[in-house]
Amino acid sequence: MDKERRELLPLSERVENLKKLVERAYIFYTCWWLYEGAETRVELIEHMEEHSEFYRFDSHAHFCSMIIHCHSILDNSKHATNLKKIASEIGLKCNLTAIEVTHKKIKVIRDAAIGHRSANFSYLKAFEAANVTANEIENYILGCHHFISQICDLENVGVQPPALNHFPAQHLRALITGNWEHDDDWIASFFGKK
């Protein structure tokens, strides 16, 4: 059998893969930004001092996971599940220009700093070359979410649209601060005890 002519997974399974990628990219983004965002970091910094090394590397782990998941959504590798390929396959007209621009920046970080350590770029130079902001990454994830949701809404796909889950970042905030009282509302609503 010719290895180059592999059969594709069923459409619903490939869309489910895209759905999981965007859901996880969003979770990793919200957890990373909880650590690094100016509006949230100031609230947490005092609580993180005791275990600062753990939190520093946890932030980095969320960042790396976010980049890898973001990159995978539009990965152009021959056998990769790819949003653009699936949209084209099902005839969904969508303008991916804005997210493709950000994808190229994410790809620089993924290729030169995270997926591989470049022999040409230092770690910091890879980030400088990418020149991507947290806001661009968030918009990339939300844009991918929008298009994947459109794909899921088609009758022949049979997949529930992706959900943007805020619970992991809320749990992380509560874990860091030790302040669960502020989270009673979302706990009650999650378990239907409101």
Sequence and secondary structure as in RCSB ss.txt:
>XXXX:A:sequence
MDKERRELLPLSERVENLKKLVERAYIFYTCWWLYEGAETRVELIEHMEEHSEFYRFDSHAHFCSMIIHCHSILD
NSKHATNLKKIASEIGLKCNLTAIEVTHKKIKVIRDAAIGHRSANFSYLKAFEAANVTANEIENYILGCHHFISQ
ICDLENVGVQPPALNHFPAQHLRALITGNWEHDDDWIASFFGKK
>XXXX:A:secstr
  TTS     HHHHHHHHHHHHHHHHHHHHHHHHHH HHHHHHHHHHHSTTHHHHHHHHHHHHHHHHHHHHHHT 
 STTS  HHHHHHHHT     HHHHHHHHHHHHHIIIIISS  SSS HHHHHHHH   HHHHHHHHHHHHHHHHH
HHTSTTT         HHHHHHHHHHH   GGGHHHHHHHTT  
